[in-house]
Amino acid sequence: MSGLIDFAGKRVVITGAYSGIGAALVELLREAGADHIVVLDLKQPEVNVEAFIETDMGNPVSIDAAVAQINAEGAPAVDVLFNNAGVAATLPADTVMRVNTLGLKRLTEHLLPTMNSGGAIVNTASVAGNRWPEHLQQINGLLEINGWDEGVSWVAGNAEVVADGYSFSKECVQVYTMRMAKTATQHGLRINSVCPSPVDTPLLPAFRETMTDEIIDWAIDAGAGRVATPEDQARALLFLASDLASYVNGINLMVDGGFGAAIQMGQVALPG
Ligand SMILES: NC(=O)c1ccc[n+]([C@@H]2O[C@H](COP(=O)([O-])OP(=O)(O)OC[C@H]3O[C@@H](n4cnc5c(N)ncnc54)[C@H](O)[C@@H]3O)[C@@H](O)[C@H]2O)c1
């Protein structure tokens, strides 16, 4: 990899790096010289990393314990946080919202104040969250809540808008990315997200189950005509975390092979 992207000497935290996009990202980070990678996941990654902290991103006690370990006395500050862990709606909506939204928000807000200025936060959202403008008021209502239990109660009390949890959780991540951009600049940081269309990872069969083959194949065909690889997404994540993206903040970057553009331009028929 060219010297334009250099993660040597940077402390990088990644959630969800056992498989899929996160595992591909670890490989790319290595190529970019990263020598201090901390992974938070339920499962220990097979690739070699400097630290693995077993963490359930849906559980506040587990997240807080991970933060305490990351920020232990004498530990260097974090430069880059990748909020990548996520689950599909094959799990209950409550779990999906805890892992994909509430846990992501909690980890971000606990780490951000002590991160090194000049660093970056990059979230893995989804094109499934593109319809956030339809629910902005509700999303802001949830994101304004600080307490974990209050957030969980909000989810339970808004079952209609939350639905199966997946799209709404990713709408929340896209909005959260924009909401936090101002706060990030105040700390000398940037926050952005990557929004993948279907990616060939262990999660894809779960999306086929919950969203149907018809929708998934339509999204693939309407875009690049091939399913995205984990590396396609990892490259975009790496870019947003790097100094090449030094003036990019509060952006939800569609990494969808042109799927969104084709829809917006009316070039593809909606399925069904
Ligand atoms: N695969 C797709 O088609 C697709 C499309 C759009 C967005 N995404 C998003 O990409 C991200 C990565 O998913 P992927 O496709 O690589 O799937 P994946 O299942 O390979 O990766 C998800 C990772 O998160 C970890 N994880 C799951 N639950 C966790 C929990 N409670 N606590 C901590 N870690 C947990 C898993 O162990 C795994 O390492 C997710 O946020 C997902 O929503 C995926």
The ligand as a Gaussian input file, in Angstrom:
#p B3LYP/6-31G(d) Opt

LIG

0 1
 N      -23.220000      -8.231000       4.685000
 C      -24.035000      -7.286000       4.199000
 O      -24.725000      -7.502000       3.187000
 C      -24.103000      -5.930000       4.872000
 C      -24.765000      -4.898000       4.215000
 C      -24.858000      -3.651000       4.835000
 C      -24.281000      -3.461000       6.084000
 N      -23.648000      -4.487000       6.713000
 C      -23.073000      -4.237000       8.043000
 O      -21.701000      -4.581000       8.043000
 C      -21.286000      -4.826000       9.387000
 C      -20.416000      -6.060000       9.413000
 O      -21.204000      -7.178000       9.058000
 P      -20.705000      -8.346000       8.095000
 O      -21.570000      -8.332000       6.916000
 O      -19.250000      -8.277000       7.945000
 O      -21.170000      -9.630000       8.930000
 P      -20.388000     -10.609000       9.912000
 O      -21.430000     -11.395000      10.612000
 O      -19.312000     -11.326000       9.180000
 O      -19.671000      -9.584000      10.919000
 C      -20.290000      -9.097000      12.069000
 C      -19.274000      -9.113000      13.194000
 O      -19.903000      -8.605000      14.368000
 C      -19.678000      -9.528000      15.434000
 N      -20.786000      -9.427000      16.384000
 C      -22.078000      -9.867000      16.194000
 N      -22.798000      -9.623000      17.301000
 C      -21.951000      -9.012000      18.190000
 C      -22.125000      -8.531000      19.503000
 N      -23.292000      -8.630000      20.147000
 N      -21.063000      -7.969000      20.110000
 C      -19.849000      -7.886000      19.482000
 N      -19.644000      -8.327000      18.236000
 C      -20.690000      -8.890000      17.602000
 C      -19.574000     -10.879000      14.772000
 O      -18.927000     -11.852000      15.601000
 C      -18.777000     -10.536000      13.528000
 O      -17.395000     -10.494000      13.780000
 C      -22.563000      -4.935000      10.209000
 O      -22.753000      -3.728000      10.935000
 C      -23.652000      -5.082000       9.156000
 O      -24.903000      -4.618000       9.584000
 C      -23.541000      -5.717000       6.128000

